Amino acid sequence: MHYNSTIILEAWEQGIAKNAMLRAGVSLLNELNKRFPNSQSLIVGGTVRCIIMGLPINDVDIATSIDINLIQKEFKTVDIGKSKSFNIVAVQYMGFVFEVAQFREDVY
C-alpha cells in the first residue's frame, strides 16, 4: 500500500482525536521541547506504524537528544529495571507512562 503525506497527516490527526494516550504523549513531547529548546524529541516506533495503519495504539515511545538524567530531574519517573543503562527512562505524565529513550547509535 502506498501512503502519501496527506493520508499520513489525516491518520495522525485522527489518532490524536481518538486516543488520550497519544494526546498526552504529544503534550509531553511539546513540554520536552519547551523545557529543552535546543533539543530534539520525536514520537517513534510502533506508535507511528499503528497510526499510519489505523491500528490501536497501546503505547507511545519518545526518542530524544536530552540527557536522561535531566529528564529525571524535570519529570516524575518510575523505575523500569535495567533500562536506564540503555538511556531509557519511564516518565509519568498526565496519567500515562511513556518510555523516553536518549538517541543512540547501535553498533554491531
C-alpha positions in Angstrom: 0.0 0.0 0.0 1.3 3.5 -0.9 0.9 6.3 1.7 1.2 9.9 0.7 1.8 12.8 3.2 -1.9 13.8 3.1 -3.0 10.3 4.2 -0.4 10.2 6.9 -1.4 13.6 8.2 -5.1 12.7 8.3 -4.2 9.4 10.1 -2.1 11.4 12.6 -4.9 13.8 13.3 -7.5 11.0 13.7 -5.2 9.2 16.1 -4.8 12.2 18.3 -8.5 12.8 18.3 -9.3 9.2 19.3 -6.6 8.3 21.7 -6.0 10.1 25.1 -2.6 8.4 25.5 -1.4 9.8 22.1 -2.7 13.3 23.1 -0.8 13.1 26.4 2.3 11.8 24.5 2.2 14.8 22.2 1.7 17.1 25.2 4.8 15.5 26.8 6.7 15.9 23.6 5.8 19.6 23.4 6.8 20.0 27.1 10.2 18.4 26.5 10.8 20.7 23.5 9.7 23.7 25.6 11.9 22.9 28.6 14.9 22.0 26.5 14.6 24.3 23.5 18.0 23.3 21.9 17.0 19.6 21.9 15.0 17.4 19.6 12.3 14.9 20.7 10.2 12.7 18.5 7.4 10.1 18.8 8.9 6.9 17.4 8.4 3.2 16.9 5.2 1.2 16.8 3.1 4.3 17.6 3.9 5.8 14.2 3.2 2.4 12.4 -0.1 2.0 14.2 -1.3 5.5 13.4 -0.5 5.0 9.7 -2.1 1.6 9.5 -5.1 2.6 11.6 -4.3 0.1 14.3 -4.9 0.6 18.1 -2.2 2.5 19.9 -1.0 0.7 23.0 2.0 2.8 24.0 3.8 5.9 22.9 7.5 6.0 22.8 9.7 9.1 22.6 13.3 9.4 21.4 15.2 12.5 22.4 18.6 14.2 22.4 18.0 15.2 26.0 20.2 13.6 28.6 18.1 11.1 30.6 19.4 12.4 33.9 18.0 15.9 33.0 14.6 14.3 32.2 14.6 12.6 35.6 15.2 15.9 37.3 12.3 17.6 35.4 9.6 14.9 35.4 8.2 12.2 37.6 9.8 8.9 36.6 9.3 5.3 37.5 11.8 2.5 37.7 11.7 0.1 34.8 14.7 -2.0 35.7 17.9 -2.1 33.7 16.6 0.2 31.0 18.4 3.2 32.5 21.6 1.6 31.5 20.3 1.8 27.9 19.4 5.5 28.5 15.7 4.8 28.7 13.5 6.3 31.4 9.8 5.9 32.1 8.1 9.3 32.6 4.7 9.5 34.3 2.7 12.3 32.7 -1.0 13.0 32.5 -1.9 9.6 33.9 0.2 7.6 31.5 3.7 6.2 31.5 5.9 6.9 28.5 9.3 5.4 27.7 11.7 8.1 26.8 15.0 7.0 25.2 18.0 9.1 24.5 19.2 8.9 20.9 21.8 6.3 20.4 23.6 4.5 17.6 23.7 0.8 17.7 27.0 -0.6 16.5 27.4 -4.3 15.6 
